[in-house]
Amino acid sequence: MKVTFKIWRQENTDAQGELKAYEVDGLSEDMSFLEALDHLNEILVLKDEKVIAFEHDCREGICGQCGVFINGRAHGPHNNTTTCQLHMRSFKEGDTIVVEPWRASSFPIVKDLVVDRSAFDRIIQQGGYITAKTGTAAEANAILVSKEVSDSAMDAAACIGCGACVATCKNASAALFTAAKINHLNKLPQGQPEAHRRLLDMTAQMEFENFGSCTFTGACEIECPADISISNIAEMNARYVKAKLFG
Ligand code: FES
């Protein structure tokens, strides 16, 4: 299989970037997209050229490291799929495939396809956890959680923090990410003692990091590989006023 990759090359945050074309032969349609980039990098190494920097870790849709724009869509042409879960069979012989990094001012480009998503880490640091006094753990069966609430919390917890929601939003809003990380804890009894503070601190950090405002276009929900619902944002906003009053 032969395709032409047009890949964003940028030496560092301040350098001027550009799309560079690479004709790549010898690909298999069974290769994952990242394996195809590995193949291209091996060719570049043999030619003594600089390899393309891109992020990855698990390569199975869990860690959220591998996000790039492929032909103008976050994580490529399929819904509910990360870049590492995409295979070359999704493209045709002779295709031109444009690969770009996430584009958002809160995610500065580090090099080529790698962006700095530490703004997400700083939002999590403001309350994306629960604190509990040490001692004997409460009997699990004594903490009643309805199936509806448990399912809803688990759905929000599926967020892998890849940043596709920010990159695909015309406002570069981090509302879907932040809402998912707040809600999966605030829905459960364990998250209740710190619920108001968590919501206020994490949304304040989101604003501090210069993410844009959410205008409910719904693009984030469509491109989210973990299928996080935009209803999480509505729930976060609805609880914000209460948190302001009682937080
Ligand atoms: S490499 Fe972990 S989600 Fe893609």
Residues whose N, C-alpha, C, O or C-beta is under 5 A from the ligand:
A	BS01	FES	H56 D57 C58 R59 E60 G61 I62 C63 G64 Q65 C66 T82 C84
